[in-house]
């Protein structure tokens, strides 16, 4: 069996490359342990390498910044069985403004639009904390402004079996599989720009059931499948901040404590056959460059 695996930032985005390389290592090693011959791009022509290598593989997964995910996932879906989120759903999630509007219409709390004073300004189509800042300035072109919400910054890692797109024949209607809730470590620099530094997993915060319920609801509303990381702020309400329809850095820590293989889970979920639970042992801290330490 062959698996095509491609991570965009390693070759094209030096700022995100350490995180991308760490996720690439976790998933590629898991695929290998599960019996796959892992095939990865050998040059910088990301699109050309998908076209060249994916047709000879049984399954495939691309990991890119969110604004590129539709383009390359849609291409992958033409050549092999995608074990990530469907391209159309990824396109919706990439637009943070559109995503927030959809979630709000479905009764999910999102940070409200900013009024006057200090607010969060961020790219409408961004990745991680890049370009996110605390400011009293108006958003520029391609940006949006949201009210600053006080609370704990968490993420919920899920894997969806609710399959659509090129593998809709495997639709099962099964609920998303919870991998873990993760604490996020977010720094704010002297320039008031946010920085994602890593986190801790698994954690069991207060209001755990409510947090998971909000994340699952958001994932179902957006029709996501495969690995999805949902960023949440726990304040007076459970606010869904971002929906990332791809592997996220939290996977580096989760894989360290999870008995199951993430590759097995992703392939099974893509066929509507994800397990109903996973088994986690211990707790770890991880940074954005892929370093993991037991707590």
C-alpha positions as CSV (number, residue, x, y, z in Angstrom):
1,X,0.0,0.0,0.0
2,X,1.2,3.5,-0.8
3,X,0.2,6.8,0.9
4,X,0.9,10.2,-0.6
5,X,1.7,12.9,2.1
6,X,2.6,16.5,1.3
7,X,3.1,19.4,3.7
8,X,3.3,22.8,2.0
9,X,5.2,25.0,4.5
10,X,8.3,22.8,4.6
11,X,9.3,24.0,1.1
12,X,7.4,27.3,0.8
13,X,6.9,29.1,4.2
14,X,10.0,29.3,6.5
15,X,8.0,30.9,9.3
16,X,5.6,27.9,9.5
17,X,8.1,25.2,8.4
18,X,9.1,23.9,11.8
19,X,5.5,23.2,12.7
20,X,4.9,21.7,9.3
21,X,7.9,19.5,9.6
22,X,6.9,18.2,13.0
23,X,3.4,17.3,11.8
24,X,4.8,15.7,8.7
25,X,7.1,13.5,10.8
26,X,4.3,12.3,13.1
27,X,2.0,11.4,10.3
28,X,4.5,9.9,8.0
29,X,6.0,7.7,10.8
30,X,2.5,6.6,11.8
31,X,1.6,5.7,8.1
32,X,4.8,3.7,7.9
33,X,4.0,1.7,11.1
34,X,0.6,1.0,9.6
35,X,2.2,-0.7,6.6
36,X,2.2,2.1,4.1
37,X,5.0,3.1,1.8
38,X,5.0,6.8,2.2
39,X,5.5,8.9,-0.9
40,X,6.3,12.6,-0.5
41,X,7.1,15.5,-2.9
42,X,10.7,15.5,-4.0
43,X,10.8,19.1,-5.2
44,X,9.3,22.5,-4.7
45,X,6.6,22.2,-7.4
46,X,3.8,21.3,-5.0
47,X,1.1,21.0,-7.6
48,X,3.3,19.1,-10.1
49,X,4.3,16.6,-7.4
50,X,0.7,15.9,-6.5
51,X,-0.1,15.3,-10.1
52,X,2.9,13.1,-10.5
53,X,2.8,11.0,-7.3
54,X,-0.7,10.9,-6.0
55,X,-2.2,8.7,-8.9
56,X,0.0,5.8,-7.8
57,X,-1.1,5.9,-4.2
58,X,-4.0,4.3,-2.3
59,X,-4.6,7.2,0.0
60,X,-3.4,10.8,0.2
61,X,-3.3,13.8,2.5
62,X,-2.1,17.4,1.9
63,X,-1.4,19.9,4.7
64,X,-1.2,23.5,3.8
65,X,-2.1,26.9,5.2
66,X,-5.9,27.2,5.2
67,X,-6.1,29.6,2.3
68,X,-4.4,27.1,0.0
69,X,-6.1,24.0,1.3
70,X,-9.1,24.0,-1.1
71,X,-6.8,24.3,-4.1
72,X,-4.5,21.4,-3.3
73,X,-7.1,19.1,-1.7
74,X,-9.3,19.5,-4.7
75,X,-6.4,18.5,-6.9
76,X,-5.6,15.5,-4.7
77,X,-9.2,14.3,-4.8
78,X,-8.9,13.9,-8.5
79,X,-6.1,11.4,-8.2
80,X,-6.5,9.4,-5.0
81,X,-8.6,8.7,-1.9
82,X,-8.4,11.8,0.4
83,X,-8.1,11.1,4.1
84,X,-8.4,14.7,5.1
85,X,-11.2,17.2,5.0
86,X,-13.2,17.6,1.8
87,X,-12.1,20.4,-0.4
88,X,-15.4,22.3,-0.5
89,X,-15.6,22.3,3.3
90,X,-12.0,23.4,3.6
91,X,-12.8,26.3,1.3
92,X,-15.6,27.5,3.7
93,X,-13.4,27.2,6.8
94,X,-10.6,29.1,5.2
95,X,-12.7,32.3,5.3
96,X,-12.9,33.2,8.9
97,X,-15.6,35.8,8.4
98,X,-17.8,33.4,6.5
99,X,-17.2,30.7,9.0
100,X,-18.1,32.9,11.9
101,X,-21.4,33.9,10.2
102,X,-22.3,30.3,9.5
103,X,-21.6,29.3,13.1
104,X,-23.5,32.2,14.5
105,X,-26.6,31.4,12.3
106,X,-26.6,28.0,13.8
107,X,-26.5,29.1,17.4
108,X,-22.8,28.7,18.1
109,X,-21.2,31.6,20.0
110,X,-18.4,33.4,18.1
111,X,-16.5,36.5,19.1
112,X,-18.8,39.4,18.2
113,X,-17.9,42.1,15.7
114,X,-15.7,44.8,17.3
115,X,-17.2,48.1,18.3
116,X,-14.9,51.0,19.3
117,X,-11.6,50.8,21.2
118,X,-9.2,47.9,21.5
119,X,-10.1,44.8,19.4
120,X,-8.6,41.8,17.7
121,X,-7.7,42.4,14.1
122,X,-6.7,39.3,12.0
123,X,-6.6,38.2,8.4
124,X,-9.9,36.9,7.0
125,X,-7.9,34.0,5.5
126,X,-5.0,33.3,7.8
127,X,-3.1,30.5,9.5
128,X,-2.3,30.1,13.2
129,X,-1.7,33.4,15.0
130,X,0.1,35.0,12.0
131,X,-1.1,38.6,11.5
132,X,-3.4,38.5,14.6
133,X,-3.0,41.6,16.8
134,X,-4.6,43.5,19.6
135,X,-5.1,47.1,18.4
136,X,-7.4,50.1,18.3
137,X,-6.8,50.4,14.5
138,X,-9.3,49.7,11.9
139,X,-8.8,46.4,9.9
140,X,-7.0,46.8,6.6
141,X,-7.8,45.1,3.3
142,X,-8.4,41.4,3.8
143,X,-8.8,41.7,7.5
144,X,-11.6,41.6,10.0
145,X,-12.1,43.0,13.5
146,X,-13.6,41.1,16.5
147,X,-14.2,42.1,20.1
148,X,-11.5,40.9,22.5
149,X,-12.9,38.1,24.6
150,X,-11.3,37.3,27.9
151,X,-11.0,33.6,28.8
152,X,-8.9,30.4,28.6
153,X,-7.5,29.6,25.1
154,X,-8.1,25.9,24.3
155,X,-8.4,23.7,21.2
156,X,-10.4,20.6,20.6
157,X,-8.9,17.9,18.3
158,X,-11.6,15.8,16.4
159,X,-11.6,13.3,13.6
160,X,-14.8,13.3,11.5
161,X,-16.3,10.3,9.8
162,X,-19.1,12.4,8.4
163,X,-17.8,11.9,4.9
164,X,-18.7,14.1,2.0
165,X,-17.0,14.9,-1.3
166,X,-15.1,12.4,-3.4
167,X,-15.7,9.6,-0.8
168,X,-19.4,10.2,-0.1
169,X,-20.2,6.5,-0.7
170,X,-18.6,6.0,2.7
171,X,-21.0,8.3,4.6
172,X,-21.9,6.8,8.0
173,X,-23.5,9.6,9.9
174,X,-21.2,8.7,12.9
175,X,-20.4,11.6,15.3
176,X,-16.9,13.0,15.2
177,X,-14.2,11.2,17.3
178,X,-12.8,13.2,20.2
179,X,-9.0,12.9,20.4
180,X,-8.2,15.5,23.1
181,X,-8.8,18.9,24.5
182,X,-5.6,20.9,24.4
183,X,-4.5,24.0,26.3
184,X,-3.0,26.6,24.0
185,X,-0.1,28.8,24.9
186,X,-0.5,32.2,23.3
187,X,2.0,35.0,23.7
188,X,1.5,38.7,23.0
189,X,4.6,40.6,21.9
190,X,5.6,44.2,22.5
191,X,4.1,45.0,19.2
192,X,0.7,43.5,20.5
193,X,0.9,40.7,17.9
194,X,-0.2,37.3,19.0
195,X,2.2,34.3,18.9
196,X,1.3,30.7,19.1
197,X,3.9,29.0,21.3
198,X,2.6,25.4,21.7
199,X,0.4,23.9,24.4
200,X,-0.4,20.9,26.7
201,X,-2.5,17.8,26.1
202,X,-4.7,16.2,27.1
203,X,-6.4,18.4,29.6
204,X,-9.8,18.1,31.4
205,X,-11.0,21.6,32.0
206,X,-14.1,22.8,33.8
207,X,-17.2,22.7,31.5
208,X,-15.5,19.9,29.5
209,X,-18.8,18.4,28.1
210,X,-19.9,21.9,27.0
211,X,-16.6,22.6,25.3
212,X,-16.7,19.3,23.4
213,X,-20.3,19.8,22.5
214,X,-19.6,23.2,21.0
215,X,-16.7,21.9,18.9
216,X,-18.7,18.9,17.6
217,X,-21.6,21.2,16.8
218,X,-19.3,23.5,14.8
219,X,-17.7,20.6,13.0
220,X,-21.0,19.2,12.0
221,X,-22.4,22.5,10.9
222,X,-19.4,23.0,8.6
223,X,-19.5,19.4,7.3
224,X,-15.8,18.8,8.1
225,X,-14.2,15.3,8.0
226,X,-10.8,14.0,8.8
227,X,-8.6,15.7,11.4
228,X,-9.9,19.1,12.5
229,X,-8.6,21.4,15.2
230,X,-11.2,23.8,16.7
231,X,-9.9,26.8,18.6
232,X,-12.1,27.9,21.5
233,X,-12.1,30.6,24.2
234,X,-13.8,29.7,27.4
235,X,-15.1,32.8,29.0
236,X,-18.6,33.8,30.0
237,X,-19.6,31.6,27.0
238,X,-17.9,28.9,25.0
239,X,-16.7,30.8,21.9
240,X,-15.6,29.1,18.7
241,X,-12.8,31.2,17.3
242,X,-11.4,29.2,14.4
243,X,-12.0,25.9,12.7
244,X,-8.9,24.4,11.1
245,X,-9.9,21.6,8.7
246,X,-6.4,19.9,8.7
247,X,-3.9,18.4,11.2
248,X,-2.7,21.0,13.7
249,X,0.3,21.3,15.9
250,X,-1.6,19.7,18.8
251,X,-1.3,16.4,17.0
252,X,2.4,16.3,17.9
253,X,1.5,16.1,21.5
254,X,-1.5,13.8,21.1
255,X,0.4,11.2,19.1
256,X,2.9,11.0,22.0
257,X,0.2,9.9,24.5
258,X,-2.3,8.1,22.3
259,X,-2.2,4.3,22.1
260,X,-3.9,4.2,18.6
261,X,-2.1,5.2,15.4
262,X,-3.3,8.5,13.9
263,X,-2.8,7.0,10.4
264,X,-5.2,4.1,11.2
265,X,-7.8,6.6,12.6
266,X,-7.6,8.9,9.5
267,X,-7.9,6.1,7.0
268,X,-10.7,4.4,8.9
269,X,-12.6,7.7,9.3
270,X,-12.3,8.4,5.6
271,X,-14.3,5.2,5.1
272,X,-16.8,6.0,7.8
273,X,-15.3,3.5,10.2
274,X,-13.5,5.6,12.9
275,X,-13.3,4.1,16.4
276,X,-15.6,5.5,19.0
277,X,-12.8,6.5,21.4
278,X,-9.1,6.7,21.8
279,X,-6.9,5.9,24.8
280,X,-4.5,8.5,26.1
281,X,-1.9,7.9,28.8
282,X,-0.2,10.7,30.6
283,X,0.1,14.4,29.6
284,X,2.7,16.3,27.6
285,X,3.7,19.8,26.8
286,X,4.7,20.6,23.2
287,X,6.1,23.7,21.4
288,X,5.4,24.9,17.9
289,X,8.7,23.5,16.7
290,X,7.8,19.9,17.6
291,X,9.5,19.4,20.9
292,X,7.5,17.3,23.3
293,X,8.1,16.7,27.1
294,X,6.1,14.6,29.5
295,X,4.5,16.5,32.4
